[in-house]
């Protein structure tokens, strides 16, 4: 077969009627250049939100919720588990075969306190923002990555793109939006382009003066080129989160301002003269008021208190000597307790259900049960919901492990152990009739 080279990047195979394109070392896929209309007084960074404070506002709003921080922590804990290295192969039936990798260098890396902090902090950022910006630290000879360190995503801002559509730097400052890209407190760190074909060579050879890099990893969402938008953000933009915020405020106001009156006692005007006789006639207005208060105080003492529960109370009424009719007597009415009616309960339940939907959590997993919403919280419901949830976790694990996969490639671990993958133990709940506890499987 004759092979013709029309240019240095392709080969023409006439017999096969095909053209084979060969990538030039260092080439990368074309990225669109995004022109952001929002600026914060500089063209050096891409603002995260109109005022460059979107993550700070999300954290402030989310922390007011009794559900969001705990739910996101619960999800982060599902992927921030002990990481185990395996060589993965498949048999003829496509069934997975795992071989545990006993390598001191790999296991020392995975069990280091630095990597454990990376796991916990980055897992939380994934579920809060769908973005993580960890640092990879190179050895002095630039042949190994020695550390993978976390950065708080809310402190990170991506630099603007160059002519090739690549953001070359990340700017780290804990004081956004009240910070400048060129201030002494802002750390400017070269950022790895994950779309680069020869990524190991690019890091090792192209930037020989840099010993730390940012490896950005994210769960892609449509229309967001720089900062992703968490899937649960719809609960905020739709207004349901505002409903949840207002319910406790309204309940507190109701408790603070509602008069806690249990009884309404109606006493005829004629009672006082009958009760106090000449004392009433001779008393001044202030003295009469004091006499009334003494009577009401005594009545109140008899009506309230645990020791008075179930007591009998007697009042008198007379018969008119003129017409023989009953003279108006006392009347005691028990007032209904509005707080027992569950004011705003239905609104709270509905808003909570919407929040759990937005978070992607089956209500049964967090103990939410409501006959009105058709949800239960039994053992079988939890077990099946957890299995379904496990199936949804892998893409988020991929975000967490993508920088680790680059470490494995850079350090030569993947070459040394073909099919090297990183897994975590996943607990599978069992039913009581099996006679077994929850079992763990690599996932």
C-alpha positions in Angstrom: 0.0 0.0 0.0 1.4 3.4 -1.0 1.3 6.0 1.7 1.4 9.6 0.7 2.1 12.5 3.1 0.3 15.6 1.8 1.6 17.6 4.8 3.4 16.9 8.1 0.2 16.3 10.0 -1.6 13.7 7.9 -1.1 10.6 5.9 -3.2 9.6 2.8 -3.9 5.9 2.3 -5.2 5.5 -1.3 -6.1 1.9 -1.0 -8.2 2.4 2.0 -9.5 5.7 0.7 -8.8 7.2 4.1 -6.8 10.1 5.6 -5.2 9.7 9.0 -4.6 12.9 11.0 -1.7 12.9 13.4 -1.8 15.4 16.3 1.2 17.7 16.8 2.8 17.3 20.2 1.4 19.9 22.5 -1.7 20.5 20.5 -5.0 20.8 22.2 -8.7 21.0 21.2 -10.0 24.4 20.2 -11.8 26.2 23.0 -14.2 29.0 22.4 -13.2 32.4 23.8 -15.9 33.6 26.1 -16.3 37.4 26.4 -17.8 38.1 29.8 -19.8 41.3 30.0 -19.4 41.5 33.7 -16.3 43.0 35.2 -15.1 44.0 38.6 -12.7 46.8 37.7 -10.2 44.6 36.0 -9.8 42.3 33.0 -7.4 40.0 34.7 -10.0 37.7 36.3 -13.3 36.3 35.4 -15.8 37.5 38.0 -17.8 34.8 39.8 -21.2 36.4 39.6 -22.1 40.0 38.7 -20.4 41.4 41.8 -17.7 38.7 42.0 -19.3 37.4 45.2 -21.6 34.6 44.0 -20.0 31.8 46.2 -20.0 34.1 49.2 -23.7 34.8 48.8 -24.5 31.2 48.2 -22.7 30.2 51.4 -24.4 33.0 53.4 -27.8 31.9 52.1 -27.2 28.2 52.4 -26.0 28.4 56.0 -29.4 29.9 57.1 -31.0 26.6 56.1 -31.3 23.7 58.6 -31.1 21.3 55.7 -28.6 22.4 53.1 -25.3 22.3 55.0 -26.2 18.9 56.5 -27.5 17.4 53.2 -24.4 18.6 51.3 -22.1 17.3 54.0 -24.0 14.0 53.9 -23.4 13.8 50.1 -19.7 14.8 50.4 -19.2 12.1 53.0 -20.4 9.5 50.5 -17.4 10.2 48.2 -14.7 11.4 50.7 -13.9 7.8 51.9 -10.8 5.8 52.1 -9.3 5.5 48.6 -7.9 2.1 47.5 -5.8 1.5 44.4 -6.7 -1.4 42.1 -5.7 -2.8 38.8 -8.9 -3.3 36.8 -9.3 -6.0 34.2 -12.2 -7.9 32.7 -12.9 -11.5 31.9 -14.4 -12.8 28.6 -17.9 -12.2 29.9 -17.0 -8.5 30.7 -17.0 -9.1 34.4 -14.7 -6.8 36.3 -11.7 -8.3 38.0 -9.9 -6.2 40.6 -6.3 -6.7 41.9 -5.3 -4.7 44.9 -2.1 -2.6 44.3 0.4 -3.0 47.2 2.8 -0.2 46.4 4.3 1.8 49.4 4.6 5.0 47.3 1.0 5.0 46.2 -0.4 4.0 49.6 1.7 6.5 51.5 0.3 9.2 49.2 -3.3 8.1 49.6 -3.0 7.8 53.4 -1.2 11.1 54.0 -2.9 13.8 56.0 -2.6 16.2 53.0 -4.6 13.9 50.7 -7.2 13.3 53.4 -7.7 17.0 53.7 -7.9 17.3 49.9 -10.7 14.7 49.9 -12.8 16.2 52.6 -12.5 19.9 51.5 -12.8 19.2 47.8 -15.8 16.8 48.3 -17.6 19.6 50.0 -16.8 22.1 47.3 -18.1 19.7 44.7 -21.5 19.6 46.2 -21.7 23.2 47.1 -20.3 24.6 43.7 -19.4 21.7 41.4 -15.9 23.2 41.1 -12.7 22.3 42.8 -9.3 24.0 42.4 -6.6 21.8 44.1 -2.9 22.4 43.9 -0.4 19.8 42.7 3.1 20.3 44.2 6.2 19.1 42.3 9.4 17.7 43.7 12.7 19.7 43.3 13.7 17.6 40.3 10.2 18.0 38.8 9.9 14.2 38.3 7.2 13.6 40.9 4.1 15.2 42.3 4.6 15.0 46.1 1.3 16.6 47.3 -2.2 17.2 46.2 -3.6 20.1 48.3 -7.1 21.6 48.5 -8.1 25.2 48.0 -11.4 26.6 49.2 -13.4 27.1 45.9 -15.0 30.3 47.2 -11.5 31.8 47.5 -10.6 31.1 43.8 -11.1 33.2 40.7 -10.1 32.1 37.2 -8.0 34.4 35.1 -9.2 35.7 31.8 -8.4 33.7 28.6 -5.5 34.2 26.3 -5.8 34.3 22.5 -6.0 30.5 22.4 -9.0 30.5 24.7 -6.9 29.2 27.7 -7.1 30.6 31.2 -3.4 30.5 32.3 -3.7 31.5 35.9 -5.9 31.2 39.0 -6.1 34.0 41.6 -6.5 32.9 45.2 -7.7 35.3 47.9 -9.9 34.8 50.9 -11.3 38.3 50.7 -13.2 38.3 47.5 -15.0 40.4 46.4 -13.2 43.0 48.5 -9.8 42.1 46.9 -7.8 42.9 43.8 -6.1 40.5 41.5 -2.7 42.3 42.0 -2.8 42.8 45.7 -0.1 41.3 48.0 -2.7 39.0 49.5 -3.7 37.5 46.2 -1.8 34.3 45.2 -1.3 34.0 41.4 -0.9 30.3 40.5 -0.3 28.8 37.0 -3.3 26.7 36.0 -3.2 23.4 34.2 -5.3 23.1 31.1 -7.0 19.7 31.4 -7.7 19.7 27.6 -3.9 19.6 26.8 -3.1 16.3 25.0 0.4 15.8 26.5 -0.4 17.1 29.9 2.5 15.5 31.7 5.0 16.9 29.2 3.4 20.3 29.3 3.8 20.5 33.1 7.3 19.0 33.2 8.8 20.8 30.2 6.9 24.0 29.4 7.0 25.8 32.7 10.3 24.8 34.3 10.2 27.6 36.9 6.8 26.6 38.4 6.7 24.0 41.1 3.0 24.2 41.9 0.0 24.2 39.6 -3.8 24.4 39.9 -5.6 21.4 38.4 -9.2 22.6 37.9 -11.9 19.9 38.0 -15.6 20.3 37.7 -19.0 18.7 36.9 -19.9 20.4 33.6 -23.2 22.2 33.4 -24.6 23.7 30.1 -23.7 27.3 29.4 -21.1 27.7 32.1 -17.6 28.0 30.7 -15.7 29.0 33.9 -17.7 28.4 37.0 -20.3 25.6 37.1 -23.7 26.1 38.7 -24.7 23.6 41.3 -27.8 21.5 40.4 -29.5 22.5 43.6 -29.3 26.2 42.8 -32.9 26.1 41.4 -34.3 26.1 44.9 -32.7 29.5 45.3 -33.6 31.0 42.0 -37.1 29.7 42.1 -37.9 31.4 45.4 -38.6 28.2 47.4 -35.5 28.8 49.6 -37.0 32.2 50.5 -40.2 30.4 51.6 -38.2 28.2 53.9 -36.3 31.1 55.3 -39.5 33.0 56.1 -41.3 30.2 57.9 -39.2 30.2 61.1 -39.2 34.0 61.1 -43.0 34.0 61.0 -43.3 31.2 63.6 -40.9 33.2 65.9 -42.9 36.3 65.4 -46.1 34.4 66.2 -44.7 33.0 69.4 -43.3 36.4 70.4 -46.4 38.4 69.7 -49.4 36.2 70.3 -51.0 36.7 73.7 -51.1 33.3 75.4 -54.7 33.7 76.9 -56.4 30.4 77.7 -59.6 31.5 79.4 -62.0 34.4 78.9 -63.9 35.1 82.1 -67.0 37.3 81.8 -68.1 38.8 85.2 -71.3 40.8 85.4 -71.0 44.4 86.7 -73.5 43.7 89.4 -71.2 41.1 90.9 -68.8 43.5 92.5 -71.4 45.3 94.6 -73.0 42.0 95.7 -69.5 40.7 96.6 -68.1 43.6 98.6 -71.4 45.3 99.7 -70.7 48.6 101.6 -67.0 48.4 100.9 -67.7 48.7 97.2 -70.0 51.7 97.7 -67.5 53.6 99.8 -64.4 52.6 97.7 -62.7 55.1 95.4 -62.2 54.2 91.7 -58.6 53.1 92.4 -59.7 51.0 95.4 -62.3 49.3 93.3 -59.7 48.5 90.6 -57.5 47.0 93.2 -60.4 44.9 94.5 -61.1 43.6 91.0 -57.5 42.6 90.5 -57.4 40.7 93.7 -60.4 38.7 92.6 -59.0 38.0 89.1 -55.6 37.0 90.7 -57.4 34.5 92.9 -59.3 33.1 90.0 -56.2 32.8 87.9 -54.4 30.9 90.7 -57.2 28.4 90.8 -57.3 27.8 87.0 -53.6 27.4 86.1 -50.8 25.2 87.3 -50.3 21.4 87.1 -51.5 20.9 90.6 -54.9 22.4 89.6 -55.4 20.0 86.7 -58.9 18.6 86.8 -60.2 20.6 89.6 -63.8 21.8 89.9 -64.6 25.5 90.1 -68.0 26.8 91.5 -69.6 30.1 90.7 -73.0 31.4 91.9 -75.9 33.1 90.2 -79.1 34.4 91.8 -82.8 34.5 91.0 -84.6 37.9 90.6 -87.2 38.4 93.2 -89.2 40.6 90.8 -89.6 38.3 87.8 -88.1 35.0 89.0 -85.6 35.0 86.2 -81.9 34.0 86.5 -79.7 36.9 87.2 -76.7 37.2 84.9 -73.8 35.1 86.3 -70.2 34.4 85.5 -69.2 32.8 82.2 -65.8 31.1 81.6 -64.8 30.3 78.0 -61.8 28.2 77.0 -60.0 29.9 74.1 -58.5 27.7 71.3 -54.7 27.5 71.0 -53.8 28.7 67.5 -50.2 27.5 67.9 -51.5 23.9 68.1 -53.0 24.2 64.6 -49.6 23.9 63.1 -49.5 27.4 61.5 -47.3 27.4 58.3 -46.6 23.6 58.7 -47.9 22.8 55.2 -45.8 25.5 53.6 -42.7 24.3 55.4 -43.3 20.7 54.4 -43.8 21.6 50.7 -40.8 23.9 50.6 -38.7 21.2 52.3 -39.8 18.6 49.7 -38.8 21.0 46.9 -35.4 21.5 48.6 -34.7 17.8 48.8 -35.7 17.3 45.2 -33.3 20.1 44.2 -30.5 18.5 46.3 -31.1 15.2 44.5 -31.8 13.4 47.8 -34.6 11.0 48.3 -36.5 12.3 51.3 -36.4 9.0 53.0 -32.6 9.2 53.2 -32.7 12.1 55.6 -35.7 10.9 57.6 -38.3 13.1 55.9 -41.7 11.5 56.1 -45.0 13.0 55.1 -48.4 11.4 54.4 -49.4 14.5 52.5 -46.3 14.3 50.3 -46.6 10.5 49.9 -43.2 9.8 51.4 -42.3 7.2 53.9 -39.1 6.6 55.9 -39.0 2.8 56.6 -36.0 0.6 56.4 -36.9 -0.9 52.9 -37.4 2.6 51.5 -34.0 3.8 52.8 -32.2 0.8 51.5 -33.5 1.0 48.0 -33.1 4.8 47.9 -29.5 4.4 49.0 -28.7 1.9 46.3 -30.2 4.2 43.7 -28.2 7.1 45.1 -25.0 5.1 44.9 -25.6 4.7 41.2 -25.6 8.5 40.8 -22.4 9.1 42.7 -19.8 8.0 40.1 -19.6 11.3 38.1 -19.0 13.2 41.3 -16.2 10.7 42.3 -14.7 11.3 38.8 -14.5 15.0 39.5 -12.7 14.3 42.9 -10.4 11.7 41.4 -9.5 13.5 38.1 -6.6 15.4 39.7 -5.5 12.2 41.4 -5.5 10.4 38.0 -3.2 13.1 36.7 -0.9 12.5 39.7 -0.9 8.8 38.9 0.0 9.5 35.3 2.7 12.1 36.1 4.3 9.8 38.8 4.4 6.8 36.5 2.0 4.8 38.5 -0.3 4.0 35.6 2.6 2.9 33.5 3.8 0.6 36.3 0.3 -0.8 37.0 -1.8 -1.0 33.8 -5.4 -0.4 34.4 -4.8 1.4 37.7 -8.0 2.9 39.1 -8.9 4.4 42.5 -12.0 3.1 44.3 -13.7 3.7 47.6 -15.5 1.2 49.8 -19.2 1.4 49.4 -21.5 0.0 52.2 -24.5 -2.0 51.0 -27.3 -2.4 53.5 -28.7 -5.9 53.9 -32.1 -7.1 55.1 -32.5 -8.7 58.5 -33.5 -12.1 57.0 -30.0 -12.5 55.5 -28.5 -12.6 59.0 -25.6 -10.4 57.8 -24.5 -6.9 58.6 -23.9 -4.3 56.0 -21.2 -5.4 53.6 -18.6 -3.3 51.8 -17.7 -3.5 48.1 -15.2 -1.4 46.1 -16.9 1.2 44.0 
